[in-house]
Amino acid sequence: SSCSFFHMNGYPTDFGQMECLNLCSSPKYKDKRVGYLGMMVLLDENQESLFLITNCLKLDLGSSDPTIIALALTALGDISSAEMLRDLMPEVEKHLASKTPFVLKKATLAAVQIARKVPEAAEYFLGRIPSLLEHRNVAVVLGGLALVLELASKYPATLPQLRRM
């Protein structure tokens, strides 16, 4: 928390990035939550140290605990480079079939971020859109609509397929 205070006041916080990464690697949920929050505050997609968190995200996306998966998906949607999104795209697609609505919602929003930054991902998520739009949870449907809007605006070639859905 003091590192966030330093960051907001304009002081360098390079020392805190490694500590946040260590917290993200912890097996405890509380530590992971603080670590991911610190990373989302201290880093942006242009930081050189961002690639260090990719392995941690990959491990957490493979977890069996839905709250840890949701943390990782939130961080992925907030601070991610195109290379990181390209590497973690299969894990996000796997979670688009989740039975847990809040994980599905966060996976949908991470898919929107992937569609924004990775040009070849346009057709990667087209098959998942009908199930998202027919879901009974409103938040999942809104996430699905955000994905449709992103694909339609960035990739006009997908419009005929989107109209058929």
N, C-alpha and C positions, 0 to 999 in steps of 0.2 A: 504494500500500500504506500509506503514511503517512496518507492521508486516511481509510482504513478504521480505522486505529488511533485517530485523532481522533474518528471517529464512535462507535466502541465505548466511548470514555471520556466521551462526552456533550458534546463540543465541537461547535460549528456547523461544518458541512462544505459550505456553499453554494458556496464557491469551487471545490470539487472536482467538482461536478455538471457544470459546463461542460467541464471537462477530460475527464471520462469521455465526454461526448457527442462531443468531438473525437476521442477514441480510437475510439469506435464508428464514426465516419465514415471512419476510415483504411482504405486498401485492404489493409493487412497483417493476416493472421490473428491474430498475437500481440497486436497493438494492439487489435483488435476484442474478443478474448477478455478482456483486462484491462478494457477500457471497459465491456463488458456486465456483467462481474462487479462492477465498481465501481458501476454503475447499480443492479444488483440489491441491493447492500448499502446504498447511500445513499438510494435512493428507495423510496417505496411508492405505492400507487394514488391517494393524496390529495395528492400534491405538484403544485404548479402547473407546474413545469418538465417534467413528464412528457410533455406534448403535443409537446415539441421532438424527442423520440426517435422519434415515429411515422414520420416520413419516412425516417429511417435504417433502421428496422425494415422498412419497405416495400421499400426498395432491397435490403436483405440477403435478404429473402424471395424476391426476384426473381433472386437470384444463381444461377449455374450450379454453384457449389461446394457440395456437400452439407454440409460442415462449417460453413460460414458460415450456411447455411439453418438448421442445427441450433442454432447459437448464437442466432440471432434468434428461433426458436421457443421456446427455453428462456427467454429474456428475456421474451417475450410471455406465456408461461404464468406467470411469476413476478411481474412488475410490469406491471400493465395495468389501465386503467380501462375502464368499460363503453363509453365513446365510442371508445377506441382499438381495443378488440376488435371493435366494430361496423364500424369502418373497415377492419380487416385480415382480416375474416372470409372474403372471397373467396380471399385468398392462402393462408389456412390450409386451406380446402377443397381448393384445388388441390394442396397437399402431402399431403392424405389419399389421393391416388392415386399417391404416389411409389413407385418400385421399390426405394429404399434403405430397409432396415428401421429404421435408427436415426432417419432423418428422419420416417418414417411414425409411429414411436412418439412422437416429440416433437410432431408435428402432432396426434396423437390427444390427447395431454395438454393441448395448447393448446385443442383443441376442447372438452375437459371444462371448462376455465376459461371459455370463451365460453358454454357452456351454463349455467354458474353465474351469470354476470353479465348476460347479454343474453337477456331473456325471449323475444324473437321468434326466437331461434336454435334452438328445440327441434326444429322440423321441418326445419331446414336440413341437419342431419347424419344424419337417419334413413336416407337412402339409402346412406350409406357404411358403416353398421354391419355388414351381412352380410359384406362383404369383409374387414373388420377381424377379425371373429370366426373367419373361416376361414383366416386367415393362418398360415403355418408358423412364424413367429417368436413365441415365447411372450410377449415383451415387448409386441408389437403387440396380441396377444390380450388381455393384461391391461389395456392402455390402452383397448381396445374395450369391455371389461367395465366399466371405470371410467366410460366415456361412457354405457353403458347404465344403470348404477346412478344416475348423475347425472340423466339424462333421466327415469327412472322415479320418482325421489324428488321432483324439482322440478316435473315436468309430468305429472301422473297421466293426462292426456288422451292421452298417447302410449303408454300401457300396452297397448292392443289391438294397435297396430302392432308394438310390441316383442315381444309374445308370438308373433306370426306369424313372427318371424325365426329 
